[in-house]
Amino acid sequence: MSERSRLTALEDGTDEATERIETTTLDAFVLKQGLNHVDFIKMDIEGAEQNALLGCREAIERFSPRLAISIYHRADDMVRIPEILREMRVDYKFYLRHYTYFYGDTVLYAMPRD
C-alpha cells in the first residue's frame, strides 16, 4: 500500500492500513538515552496527547520541563489535560492561547514556577 493510499484509508475510517510503526514513551526514551534533563515538551498529536502525557510522567515529575500541549482534539482535553498535569506537578502555572478563528489550534502552556 502506498503512503498516500495508507493515509487515505486512515482518513476514510477504514481499517485497511497494515503497516506497523514502533513507538515508545518519552520516559523510556529518556532512560534508554541516559538523558539528564528535558527542557521542553511540545505535543500536537491528533488526540493522543492525554496518553502521551501519561508516558512522560517521570520526565515531567523529575525535570519540570516547559510544556506546550494542544488541547482541542478531544472533547475533554481542555479539562482533562490540566488535571493530568496537576496530578504530576502542582507547581505549574498554566497559560492558554488560541491561534485561529475556529475551534482548532488551542494550546495549553505549562511553566514551572520559579
C-alpha atoms as an extended CHARMM CRD file, in Angstrom:
* protein
*
       114  EXT
         1         1  MET       CA              0.0000000000        0.0000000000        0.0000000000  PROA      1               0.0000000000
         2         2  SER       CA              1.4470000000        3.3760000000       -0.9570000000  PROA      2               0.0000000000
         3         3  GLU       CA              1.8730000000        6.1030000000        1.6590000000  PROA      3               0.0000000000
         4         4  ARG       CA             -0.9220000000        8.1480000000        0.1040000000  PROA      4               0.0000000000
         5         5  SER       CA             -3.3560000000        5.2290000000       -0.0140000000  PROA      5               0.0000000000
         6         6  ARG       CA             -2.4860000000        4.3230000000        3.5880000000  PROA      6               0.0000000000
         7         7  LEU       CA             -3.2500000000        7.8680000000        4.6870000000  PROA      7               0.0000000000
         8         8  THR       CA             -6.4500000000        7.8760000000        2.6630000000  PROA      8               0.0000000000
         9         9  ALA       CA             -7.5240000000        4.6230000000        4.3190000000  PROA      9               0.0000000000
        10        10  LEU       CA             -6.9500000000        6.1300000000        7.7390000000  PROA      10              0.0000000000
        11        11  GLU       CA             -8.7640000000        9.3480000000        6.8480000000  PROA      11              0.0000000000
        12        12  ASP       CA            -11.7300000000        7.3990000000        5.4860000000  PROA      12              0.0000000000
        13        13  GLY       CA            -12.0140000000        5.4670000000        8.7370000000  PROA      13              0.0000000000
        14        14  THR       CA            -11.3930000000        2.1380000000        7.0560000000  PROA      14              0.0000000000
        15        15  ASP       CA             -9.1370000000       -0.4200000000        8.6500000000  PROA      15              0.0000000000
        16        16  GLU       CA             -7.0850000000       -1.2510000000        5.5850000000  PROA      16              0.0000000000
        17        17  ALA       CA             -3.7370000000        0.1170000000        6.7410000000  PROA      17              0.0000000000
        18        18  THR       CA             -1.4360000000       -2.7780000000        7.5900000000  PROA      18              0.0000000000
        19        19  GLU       CA              1.8630000000       -1.0750000000        8.3950000000  PROA      19              0.0000000000
        20        20  ARG       CA              3.1210000000       -1.2090000000       11.9480000000  PROA      20              0.0000000000
        21        21  ILE       CA              5.0580000000        1.6460000000       13.4540000000  PROA      21              0.0000000000
        22        22  GLU       CA              7.1890000000        1.1330000000       16.5420000000  PROA      22              0.0000000000
        23        23  THR       CA              6.5820000000        3.6950000000       19.2520000000  PROA      23              0.0000000000
        24        24  THR       CA              7.9690000000        4.3330000000       22.7070000000  PROA      24              0.0000000000
        25        25  THR       CA              7.2010000000        6.5720000000       25.6370000000  PROA      25              0.0000000000
        26        26  LEU       CA              9.2370000000        9.6470000000       26.4100000000  PROA      26              0.0000000000
        27        27  ASP       CA             10.0890000000        8.1120000000       29.7940000000  PROA      27              0.0000000000
        28        28  ALA       CA             11.5240000000        5.0110000000       28.0960000000  PROA      28              0.0000000000
        29        29  PHE       CA             13.4410000000        7.1730000000       25.6150000000  PROA      29              0.0000000000
        30        30  VAL       CA             14.9340000000        9.3100000000       28.4030000000  PROA      30              0.0000000000
        31        31  LEU       CA             16.0120000000        6.1910000000       30.2790000000  PROA      31              0.0000000000
        32        32  LYS       CA             17.4360000000        4.4410000000       27.2080000000  PROA      32              0.0000000000
        33        33  GLN       CA             19.3700000000        7.5370000000       26.0980000000  PROA      33              0.0000000000
        34        34  GLY       CA             20.5710000000        8.3480000000       29.6250000000  PROA      34              0.0000000000
        35        35  LEU       CA             19.3320000000       11.9360000000       29.4150000000  PROA      35              0.0000000000
        36        36  ASN       CA             19.9310000000       14.0840000000       32.4740000000  PROA      36              0.0000000000
        37        37  HSD       CA             17.4420000000       16.8040000000       31.5330000000  PROA      37              0.0000000000
        38        38  VAL       CA             14.3840000000       17.5330000000       29.4280000000  PROA      38              0.0000000000
        39        39  ASP       CA             13.7330000000       21.2540000000       28.9880000000  PROA      39              0.0000000000
        40        40  PHE       CA             10.6890000000       21.4490000000       26.7150000000  PROA      40              0.0000000000
        41        41  ILE       CA              7.9120000000       19.1320000000       25.5350000000  PROA      41              0.0000000000
        42        42  LYS       CA              5.5680000000       20.0850000000       22.6840000000  PROA      42              0.0000000000
        43        43  MET       CA              2.6170000000       17.9150000000       21.6970000000  PROA      43              0.0000000000
        44        44  ASP       CA              0.1790000000       18.2250000000       18.8130000000  PROA      44              0.0000000000
        45        45  ILE       CA             -0.5150000000       14.5650000000       18.1300000000  PROA      45              0.0000000000
        46        46  GLU       CA             -4.1030000000       14.4500000000       16.9420000000  PROA      46              0.0000000000
        47        47  GLY       CA             -5.8910000000       13.3180000000       20.0830000000  PROA      47              0.0000000000
        48        48  ALA       CA             -3.1530000000       11.1940000000       21.6420000000  PROA      48              0.0000000000
        49        49  GLU       CA             -1.9450000000       13.9410000000       23.9930000000  PROA      49              0.0000000000
        50        50  GLN       CA             -3.5600000000       12.5030000000       27.1350000000  PROA      50              0.0000000000
        51        51  ASN       CA             -1.9830000000        9.0840000000       26.6710000000  PROA      51              0.0000000000
        52        52  ALA       CA              1.3510000000       10.6120000000       25.6640000000  PROA      52              0.0000000000
        53        53  LEU       CA              1.4030000000       12.7050000000       28.8350000000  PROA      53              0.0000000000
        54        54  LEU       CA              0.9780000000        9.5410000000       30.8770000000  PROA      54              0.0000000000
        55        55  GLY       CA              4.0060000000        8.1580000000       29.0350000000  PROA      55              0.0000000000
        56        56  CYS       CA              6.1890000000       11.0520000000       30.1240000000  PROA      56              0.0000000000
        57        57  ARG       CA              5.0920000000       11.2700000000       33.7590000000  PROA      57              0.0000000000
        58        58  GLU       CA              8.5630000000       10.5220000000       35.1470000000  PROA      58              0.0000000000
        59        59  ALA       CA             10.2310000000       13.1080000000       32.9000000000  PROA      59              0.0000000000
        60        60  ILE       CA              7.7110000000       15.7670000000       33.9100000000  PROA      60              0.0000000000
        61        61  GLU       CA              7.9660000000       14.9330000000       37.6130000000  PROA      61              0.0000000000
        62        62  ARG       CA             11.7770000000       14.7910000000       37.5380000000  PROA      62              0.0000000000
        63        63  PHE       CA             12.7330000000       17.6220000000       35.1630000000  PROA      63              0.0000000000
        64        64  SER       CA              9.8060000000       20.1140000000       35.2720000000  PROA      64              0.0000000000
        65        65  PRO       CA             10.0740000000       20.9250000000       31.5670000000  PROA      65              0.0000000000
        66        66  ARG       CA              8.1380000000       23.7400000000       29.9600000000  PROA      66              0.0000000000
        67        67  LEU       CA              5.1620000000       22.3130000000       28.0850000000  PROA      67              0.0000000000
        68        68  ALA       CA              3.1200000000       23.2820000000       25.0230000000  PROA      68              0.0000000000
        69        69  ILE       CA              0.2380000000       20.8320000000       24.6690000000  PROA      69              0.0000000000
        70        70  SER       CA             -2.5870000000       21.0040000000       22.1120000000  PROA      70              0.0000000000
        71        71  ILE       CA             -5.9230000000       20.7090000000       23.9050000000  PROA      71              0.0000000000
        72        72  TYR       CA             -8.5200000000       20.7780000000       21.1280000000  PROA      72              0.0000000000
        73        73  HSD       CA             -8.5440000000       17.3190000000       19.5710000000  PROA      73              0.0000000000
        74        74  ARG       CA            -10.7990000000       15.5570000000       22.0950000000  PROA      74              0.0000000000
        75        75  ALA       CA            -13.9010000000       16.9360000000       23.7960000000  PROA      75              0.0000000000
        76        76  ASP       CA            -12.4230000000       16.5460000000       27.2890000000  PROA      76              0.0000000000
        77        77  ASP       CA             -8.8650000000       17.7350000000       26.5140000000  PROA      77              0.0000000000
        78        78  MET       CA             -9.3910000000       21.2560000000       27.8540000000  PROA      78              0.0000000000
        79        79  VAL       CA            -10.3630000000       19.8800000000       31.2650000000  PROA      79              0.0000000000
        80        80  ARG       CA             -8.5320000000       16.5670000000       31.4730000000  PROA      80              0.0000000000
        81        81  ILE       CA             -5.0500000000       17.6340000000       30.3190000000  PROA      81              0.0000000000
        82        82  PRO       CA             -4.6140000000       20.2770000000       33.0600000000  PROA      82              0.0000000000
        83        83  GLU       CA             -5.8880000000       17.6850000000       35.5650000000  PROA      83              0.0000000000
        84        84  ILE       CA             -3.3000000000       15.1460000000       34.3800000000  PROA      84              0.0000000000
        85        85  LEU       CA             -0.5500000000       17.7370000000       34.6860000000  PROA      85              0.0000000000
        86        86  ARG       CA             -1.7120000000       18.8070000000       38.1650000000  PROA      86              0.0000000000
        87        87  GLU       CA             -1.5610000000       15.1770000000       39.2770000000  PROA      87              0.0000000000
        88        88  MET       CA              2.1030000000       15.1200000000       38.2040000000  PROA      88              0.0000000000
        89        89  ARG       CA              3.2190000000       18.5210000000       39.4520000000  PROA      89              0.0000000000
        90        90  VAL       CA              1.2890000000       21.1380000000       41.3920000000  PROA      90              0.0000000000
        91        91  ASP       CA              3.8440000000       23.8660000000       40.7120000000  PROA      91              0.0000000000
        92        92  TYR       CA              2.9880000000       24.5710000000       37.0710000000  PROA      92              0.0000000000
        93        93  LYS       CA              1.3780000000       27.8450000000       36.0010000000  PROA      93              0.0000000000
        94        94  PHE       CA             -0.9780000000       27.4250000000       33.0580000000  PROA      94              0.0000000000
        95        95  TYR       CA             -1.4930000000       29.7610000000       30.1140000000  PROA      95              0.0000000000
        96        96  LEU       CA             -3.9540000000       29.2320000000       27.2900000000  PROA      96              0.0000000000
        97        97  ARG       CA             -3.5270000000       30.5200000000       23.7330000000  PROA      97              0.0000000000
        98        98  HSD       CA             -5.9150000000       30.1310000000       20.8380000000  PROA      98              0.0000000000
        99        99  TYR       CA             -4.3820000000       30.6730000000       17.3920000000  PROA      99              0.0000000000
       100       100  THR       CA             -7.2680000000       30.5820000000       14.8940000000  PROA      100             0.0000000000
       101       101  TYR       CA            -10.8060000000       31.8000000000       14.3160000000  PROA      101             0.0000000000
       102       102  PHE       CA            -12.2780000000       28.2980000000       14.5150000000  PROA      102             0.0000000000
       103       103  TYR       CA            -12.1940000000       25.5700000000       17.1670000000  PROA      103             0.0000000000
       104       104  GLY       CA             -8.7190000000       24.2100000000       16.4190000000  PROA      104             0.0000000000
       105       105  ASP       CA             -5.2410000000       25.2260000000       17.4530000000  PROA      105             0.0000000000
       106       106  THR       CA             -5.6860000000       25.8490000000       21.1510000000  PROA      106             0.0000000000
       107       107  VAL       CA             -2.5090000000       25.2920000000       23.1500000000  PROA      107             0.0000000000
       108       108  LEU       CA             -2.0250000000       24.9440000000       26.8930000000  PROA      108             0.0000000000
       109       109  TYR       CA              1.3480000000       26.2220000000       28.0540000000  PROA      109             0.0000000000
       110       110  ALA       CA              2.6010000000       24.9770000000       31.4110000000  PROA      110             0.0000000000
       111       111  MET       CA              5.5130000000       26.7770000000       33.0010000000  PROA      111             0.0000000000
       112       112  PRO       CA              7.2220000000       25.6630000000       36.1980000000  PROA      112             0.0000000000
       113       113  ARG       CA              7.1000000000       28.2530000000       38.9520000000  PROA      113             0.0000000000
       114       114  ASP       CA             10.4910000000       29.5960000000       39.8970000000  PROA      114             0.0000000000
